[in-house]
Amino acid sequence: MKPNWFLLTWIALLAIVGAWLFFDATISGNKVLIFFGVFLVSGIFLGVLKKNI
């Protein structure tokens, strides 16, 4: 099975943005951003798991 480079790149970008939001929110103490970062990253991982299973 050939890896889908577009999908992998998109997931990596979203993961980086999610992680950046999470760390930024942790420093500033913004609960909404923390929640959004966790939601985004967990959503990505669930989507990847569903697609691979």
Contact map, one row per residue, 1 for C-alpha under 8 A:
11100000000000000000000000000000000000000000000000000
11110000000000000000000000000000000000000000000000000
11111001000000000000000000000000000000000000000000000
01111111000000000000000000000000000000000000000000000
00111111100000000000000000000000000000000000000000000
00011111110000000000000000000000000000000000000000000
00011111111000000000000000000000000000000000000000000
00111111111100000000000000000000000000000000000000000
00001111111110000000000000000000000000000000000000000
00000111111111000000000000000000000000000000000000000
00000011111111100000000000000000000000000001000000000
00000001111111110000000000000000000000000000000000000
00000000111111111000000000000000000000000000000000000
00000000011111111100000000000000000000011001000000000
00000000001111111110000000000000000000011001000000000
00000000000111111111000000000000000000000000000000000
00000000000011111111100000000000000000000000000000000
00000000000001111111110000000000000111011000000000000
00000000000000111111111000000000000010001000000000000
00000000000000011111111100000000000000000000000000000
00000000000000001111111110000000110010000000000000000
00000000000000000111111111000000110111000000000000000
00000000000000000011111111100000000000000000000000000
00000000000000000001111111110000000000000000000000000
00000000000000000000111111111110110000000000000000000
00000000000000000000011111111100010000000000000000000
00000000000000000000001111111000000000000000000000000
00000000000000000000000111111100000000000000000000000
00000000000000000000000011111110000000000000000000000
00000000000000000000000011011111110000000000000000000
00000000000000000000000010001111111000000000000000000
00000000000000000000000000000111111100000000000000000
00000000000000000000110010000111111110000000000000000
00000000000000000000110011000111111111000000000000000
00000000000000000000000000000011111111100000000000000
00000000000000000100010000000001111111110000000000000
00000000000000000110110000000000111111111000000000000
00000000000000000100010000000000011111111100000000000
00000000000000000000000000000000001111111110000000000
00000000000001100100000000000000000111111111000000000
00000000000001100110000000000000000011111111100000000
00000000000000000000000000000000000001111111110000000
00000000000000000000000000000000000000111111111000000
00000000001001100000000000000000000000011111111100000
00000000000000000000000000000000000000001111111110000
00000000000000000000000000000000000000000111111111000
00000000000000000000000000000000000000000011111111100
00000000000000000000000000000000000000000001111111110
00000000000000000000000000000000000000000000111111111
00000000000000000000000000000000000000000000011111111
00000000000000000000000000000000000000000000001111111
00000000000000000000000000000000000000000000000111111
00000000000000000000000000000000000000000000000011111
